Amino acid sequence: MSFVIAVAGKGGTGKTTLSGLFIRTLMKRKKGPILAVDADPNSNLPLVLGLKVDKTIGMAREEFFDSRTKIPAGMPREAVLETKLHDVLVENRDYDLLVMGRPEGPGCYCYLNNILRKFLDVLVDNYPYSVVDNEAGMEHLSRRTTKGVDILLIVSDHSLRGIETAFQIKSLAHDLNLEIKRYGLIVNRVKGSPDPSILDRVQERGLELTGIIPEDEQITGFELKGTTLMDLPDDSPAVVAVDKIVERLNLP
């Protein structure tokens, strides 16, 4: 059974960067193999991990949808689709990557989505840990798997508006009836000490403050050069902060 960590947040908060750092920390702690899932249609996790992706779940789904009438007689449609889905998985030494890609086009995808949901459920169970980089809306998560989420980490910037958005994301997850065992808030890119008004708002909204990530110039430099964050040094401020968060979460 896999322990599932989902990361969500509005665009620009650094959720994809933090997803990569969590994967890096779990890998360093010998928690692998890890399944990394890029569930944001604006896929950037491959860049953070330094992996090349040629095909996404969305592309495999559309190919199958367009060619479903050309399947040879006697060949199960489900077997054909599952073969396409396995081809999407990018395998690495300590972690594998699955990119969801864009949502469905026009047409009925009920049959395909049922197969996809079963495929993902089985795939997730093959890894001790799964880290899911989500869009803020989290519709991908609600439609793609029946598996629950052990912890949803909501990433906010260091602003009152960011905290409100984080609260709205938590409320949305509740409205979608997602099976989430625990919620946590991460305030990212904090220069110096967090503003007391921010901490007060966190408490007012009943959010669990899981951690604070400092502004890290090394990450900025790596991103400008297009260098994978897997190569960040162990003393990088953000790396140290994420390592402390993982320690605090007391993961199995």
QUIGIJO-V31945 format. One record per backbone hydrogen bond with DSSP energy under -0.5 kcal/mol. CO is the residue of the C=O (numbers start at 0). NH is the residue of the N-H. Records with the same first field share a line. If there is no record, write none. Layout:
CO->NH + NH
//
This chain:
1->3
2->4 + 129
3->5 + 149 + 150
4->131
5->152
6->133
7->154
9->12
13->17
14->18
15->19
16->20
17->21
18->22
19->23
20->24
21->25
22->26
23->27
24->28
25->30
26->29
32->127 + 128
33->35 + 95
34->36 + 130
35->37 + 97
36->38 + 132
37->99 + 100
38->40 + 134
40->42
43->46 + 47
44->48
45->49 + 50
47->228 + 229
55->59
56->60
57->61
58->62
59->63
60->64
61->65
62->66
63->67
66->69
67->70
71->74
73->75
75->79
76->80
77->81
78->82
79->83
80->84
81->85
82->86
83->87
84->87 + 88
85->88
88->90
89->96
93->33
95->35
96->89
97->37 + 99
98->56
99->57
106->108
108->112
109->113
110->114
111->115
112->116
113->117
114->118
115->119
116->120
117->121
118->122
119->123
120->124
122->125
123->126
127->2
128->34
129->4 + 131
130->36 + 132
131->6 + 133
132->38
134->137
137->141
138->142
139->143
140->144
148->180
150->5 + 152
151->153 + 183
152->7 + 154
153->185
155->187
156->158
158->162
159->163
160->164
161->165
162->166
163->167
164->168
165->169
166->170
167->171
168->172
169->173
170->174
171->175
172->177
173->176
177->179
178->148 + 180
181->151
183->153
184->209 + 210
185->155 + 187
186->212
188->190
189->191 + 214
194->197 + 198
195->199
196->200
197->201
198->202
199->203
200->204
201->206
202->205
206->208
207->184 + 209
210->186
211->213
212->189
214->216
215->219
216->220
217->221
218->222
219->223
220->224
221->225 + 226
227->230
228->231
232->235
235->239
236->240
237->241
238->242
239->243
240->244
241->245
242->246
243->247
244->248
245->249 + 250
246->249
//
